[in-house]
Amino acid sequence: MKGERIDFAENVPLYIMIESAVEQRLLDGTYQVGKMIPTEFELMDEFSVSRETVRKAINLLVQRGKLEKKRGIGTFVASPSETEWRLNNLSNFNAMAAHAGHHAETKVISAKIVPSDNRLKRIFGSKVSQYNYFERVRSLDGDPVEYVETFVPLKVAPTLQTVLKDNTSLYKVLRDQYNVIVSHGKKEFQASNSTSKEAKYLRITEGDAVQLVATTVSDKAGRVVEYSLARNNGIVSSIELDIQVK
């Protein structure tokens, strides 16, 4: 594949395109878990790009937990740190918490329409240009445990901001209001440290350890209909996994 080039996409940096190309090889098994991927020089030669471009792409995949670097050896495909699940019988947060013996609340902090960016293009594709964006805080027994940012394509749910209220299930609204039936999803877990904003909502100290959970949800046709980033203290995800994973 020497000298192969990938086509430029409008408004998408080349290193993002290299990242996507490498990630596709992770997904289709070309690069297998635990195995070393080609060197930076080999990828430079294959895609006809600079070393800086390759390095930025690889570093993004390392940061996302897809790859891991071993000093003096090379870059390897990381073991998956994610959980995939089916959503046929998915309950909302409040119902799941009640099942586990907790009183739960979900409060909408903000709701607005936002444009796409490089991160969202990688998740939803380049044709989606606008999103419903929500900030929500979830509480268990009166204590805030999770701060969540959620993105839903505007085309999927054009009036979502007017109907998604406190203590309302997003998936129920998508089903009842827009005939969108969620089918399956993926969660990725990472350790992180809270920002000042997250600390404020979670009533913790800035810099305290939190669990970062990235959730991608698709409908029966395989279309991605939701992407959420949650920061929590670990309690929430343990409840969700106990109930949701089949």
N, C-alpha and C positions, 0 to 999 in steps of 0.2 A: 504493500500500500504506500510505498515511498512516493513522496511528492504530492499526495492527495490533498486537495483543498476542500474546505466546506464552504457552502454558499453563504454570503453575508445576508443577514436579515436586517431590515430597516430598524434603526434605533436599538439594536441589541449588540452590546460590546462583544468583540471576538472571544474574549476569555470566557464569557457566559456560554457562548456556543460550544467552545471546547469542553467546558464543564458538562453541558448537556450531552455531548457526544460520548464522553467517558462514562457518564452516569447510565446512558442507554446500554453500554456494554456490561455494566454491573447488573442491570436488570435482565438482560437476555442471556447472561451466563458466559459471555465472552471472557470477562475477567471474573474468576471464581473466588469465593471467600477463602481467605488465608493465603492466596497466591499473590506473587508480586506482579504489578502491572509494568508496562514498558517504562523505560527511563524517560526523564525529561527530554534528553537529546533525541531519543527515538520518536517521541510524540512531536517534537519540533519538526523532525524530518517528515513524518507522516502527514502532518497538517500544514506544513510550510508556514509556520508562525514562529515568533520569537520565543526565546526561553522565558522571558518575563510573562508573556501571555500564558504559556503552559503552566508556569509556576503559580500564577494567580488562580487559574482554574483548579489545579490540584489542591491548593490551599483551601479553597472554598469547600471542596469535597471532604477534606480532612476536618475542617471546622464543623461540618454537618454530620460527622461520624461515619461517612461512607468509606473513607480510606484512612489508613494510619501509616505514619512514617517511622521507619526504624533506622536510627542514625548509623551511617556507614554501610547500610545494606540496601535499602530502597523503600518504595512505597507499596503497601499491601492492601488488599481488599479487606475491610474490617468486618467482623462478625456483626450481623444485624442486631441493632438495639431497638427493635420496634416490635409492636404487636399489631397483627391484622385481625379484624373481626368482622362478623356479619351483623347487620343491623336490623334484621327482620323483626325482632322483638324488642327493639331498643326503647327504653323508658327515658324520660327526661331526668335531669339532675335531681330535682326534688323527689321524684318517685324512687329513684335509686337510693337516695339517702334515707328516705322513710323505710325502705326495705331493710336497710342496715341499722335501723333504730335511731336515726338522727332527724332533727328538724332542720330543714334547709330553706334557704332563700336565695334568689338570684336577682340582682338589681342591675338595671341598665344605667351605666354612667354617662355614656354618650352614644350618639348615632348620627352618621353622616355619610355622604357619598364621596368616595375617594377614587383617584385615577390609578391605573395600573403602574407597576414598576417592574424592574428586572426579576425580583424575587417572585412576584405574582405571575409573571409571564411564564416562568419555569414550571409553575404549578398548574395554572389554568390554560396556558397557551397564549399566543400573541394576539388572538382575535378578540379576547375579552378586554375591554378598555375601561370599564367602570365597575365599582363594587359598592355594595352596602357594607359599611364598616361599623362595628359595635364594640364598645368597651363594656364589660360586665364584671361584677364582683359577686362571687358565690360565697355563702356563709353556711356554716354548720353549727347548730345550737348557739347562734348569735355571734360566733367568731368568724371573721373573714378568713377563708382558706385558699381562695383561688382568684386570680385576676386574669381575665380572658379577653383577647382581641380576636374578633371573628370577621372573616371576609366572605361575602356571598355575592356572586356576579349579579349585577343589576338586571340583566336580561332574564335571569332565573326567577327573581322575585322583585319586580319593579317597585312595589309599594311596601316592602318589608319593614321599613323604618316606622311605618304607621301602625303596624300590627304586632311587632315583636316587643312586648312589654315586660315589666318585672314578672318573674316567676312563670314565664311562658316558655314552652318547649319549642325550640327552633324547628326540630324535625316535624312536629305536629303541625306547625304553621305552614311549613313547606308542603306538607301533604294536603292539608285541608284547603289552603288558600291558593296554591299554585300547582297542585297535582304533581308534585315532585316527590317521588318515593325513593328515599335513601336505601341503598342496598349493602354497601360494604365500606370499610374505612381502614385507615392505617394510623397508628400512633408511633411517634418517635420520641424517645426520652433522652434528656441530657441534664447533667448537673450544671447549675448556673449560679450567679450571684444577683441579688435584687438591685434594681436601680432605685433612685430616690422616689420615682413615681410608683413603682410596684410596692416599695416598702410602705409608702403612705397608705395605699389601699389595703395592704395585708397587715398593717399595724406591726411591722417588724422594723429592724434597723437596716438602713441602706448597707448593702454588701453582704447581708445574711444569705446563707445558702438556700436556694429554692430549686425545685424540680421544674425544668422546662419541658412541656409536652406539646409537640406539634401534631395536629390532627388534620388529616385530609379525608374527606368523605365524598363518595361518588354515588350516583343513582344507578338504576338497573342497566342503563345503556352505557355505563362506564364514564359518564361525564362528571367531572369534578364540580360539586355544587357548594362545597364549604371548605375553608381552610381556617383553622384556629390556632392561636398560640396562647397557651396557658402557663402561668407560673403559680406553683402551689407548693405546699409543705409536704407533699407525699400522701396525705390522707385521701384526697379526692381520687387520685388515679387508682389507689388500691380498692376503693369502693367500686369504681367503674369496671375495673378488670374482673373483680369477683363476680359481677353480675352480667357483663356484656360478652365476655369471651366464650365462644361455644366450641 
